[in-house]
Amino acid sequence: MRPDLTGRAHGRALVAAVLDYATGAHPDTTLRVTIAGFNARAQRVWQSARFEEQQRLVRASDDMEFQVMTRPPE
């Protein structure tokens, strides 16, 4: 999402559009999203779409943490 649009309640609409496309194009595939560890707002939006944390990764170049979340096919 464009940074200037964050925090304006567009997150759920964005997630819905992504899920509509992804489940239509890949109906039998587990979906995955990777989110910066500091981005609690994005984590909550994806959790509300039934994504669950699977692991946390740390980028070696700068020690930045990321959360990997998945959602099984419906």
C-alpha positions, 0 to 999 in steps of 0.5 A, a space after each residue: 500500500 502506498 505509505 500516504 494511504 496507511 492508517 486510513 482504514 484501507 487495510 481490510 479492503 486491500 487484503 480483501 482485493 489481494 485474497 480475491 485475486 489470489 484465491 481465484 488464481 490459485 484456489 488450492 494453494 496455501 497463501 503466505 505474507 511476509 510483514 516487517 516485525 515492527 508493523 503491528 497494524 499490518 499484522 492485525 489486518 492479516 490476522 483478521 483475514 485468518 492468517 497465522 504466524 508460522 515463523 519469524 526471520 531476521 535479515 542478516 544485513 541489518 537485523 530487521 525482523 519479519 513475520 511470515 504468516 500463512 493461510 491454508 486453502 479454503 
